[in-house]
Amino acid sequence: MPRGVFLVFTNCTDPAREEEFNRWYSHTHLPDLSAAKGFVSARRYVNLDPDGSPAKYVAAYEFESDNLSESVQDLVRVAMKALADGRHIECIEGGQSFLLQEIDPASLEPLEHLDYPREIPESIREGVQQVLDGE
């Protein structure tokens, strides 16, 4: 059965309610959304370097489902029901979201021979250097 993750980027629109926002998200919203079809787990993350980034938070919802898009649609329906029931905070701003399907290693044959160039491509070298420099 396909596995996937739905990433949702969000912000709290009221800095004075940031703690309430995080308490609501972790202890009300995520448990509410666990009722979605194919739901496996959810985790939240905070951006450690939000300057210039469109979102401070990201939630990762993991699904196991024959139809991952359908599971995400059900997740949204569950969230809208929570809103109608007065269980959805209003100081939330949604950003981008992405649905990703796991690449199952068992579906691929391993490579038998590896002889790749030993020089790191410039585009990768720059990114690696930024991480090593703490940027």
N, C-alpha and C positions, 0 to 999 in steps of 0.2 A: 504494500500500500504506500503511495507517495507520502513523503514527509516534506513539510515546508515551514517557512517562518514568514510572518507578516510583521514588518518593521513600521512603527508609527512614531513620527517625530512630533513633539509637542512642546509648548511653553505655557507657563503660568502667566496670565496677563496682569496679575495684581501682586507685586512684590511683597506687600504686607500680608498676603495670604499663602505664601510659598509653603510654609510648613503644613497648613491645612490642606493645600493642594496635594502634597506628597502623602500625607496621611490618608486622604480620600482615595487617591490613586492606588496605593498599595493595599489598603485594608477594606475598601468598598468596591472600587471599579474592577480591579483584577479578579476578585472572587465572583463578582456578577458576571463577568465575561467568560468565566470558566464553563458556563452553561452552553457555549457555542458548539455546534456540531464539529466533531473531530478535534476539539481542543485537547492539547497535551499539557502545556505549561505556558507560563508567562514570566518574563523578567523585565525589570526596568533598569535603565542606566542613566547616569548624569554625565553630560559632556564636561570634561575637565578643562577644556579650553574653548569656551563658547564664543569668544570674540570672533566676529566675522562669520559665525556659523548660524544657520537659520533656526536652530533648535537647541534648547538646553537639555531636553530629555528625549530618550527613545525607549519605546516599549517593544519587546520582541515576543510575539505570540507564536508558539509552536503548534503545528497541526499535523495530524496523521489522518488522511482522508483520500478517498477516491477522486474527489473534486475539491481541490484547494480553494479555488475561487468561490465556490459555493460556501465553504466553511467561513471564508472572510465575510461574505455577504451575511451569513448568519450571525457572525460576531457583531456586525454593524446593527443588525436588527435587535440583538440583545442589548446593545448600548442605547439604542433609541427607546427601547422599553424601559430601561433604567431611567432615562430622561423623563419619560412620561410618568414614571412612578416617583419622581422627585429625588432620585438617587444619583443624579449627574451634576457635578459642580459646573458653575457657569464661567469661572475664570480660567478657562482652558482655550488654548489656540492650537489648532491642528496645522501641521505642516505637511511635508511630503510623507508618502507611505509607499512601501515596496513589498510585493509578494515574491518570495524566492522559493524555488523548489530544490530540495536536496539532490545532489548528484550522488547516486548510490555507487560506491566503489565496486560493489559486486557486479555491476552492470558493465564494467570495463575490464578489458584484458590488461594485465601489467605489461609494461615495456620490457623487452628482453635484453636490450642493449642501450646503454646511455653513453653518449660521447658528445656532450654539448660544449660550446665554446666556454673557455674559462674566464673570459672578459665579461664583466658586468655591464649590461647596456646602460648608457648614460642616463636615461630616464629613471632607471631603477637606482642607480648610484646616487642621484640627487635625493630621492626619497629616503633612502637608507641613511644618507648623511644627515638629513634633517632630523630623523628619529634619534640618531646617535648624538647629535648636538642639542637635543632636548627642545627642538622647535616645534 
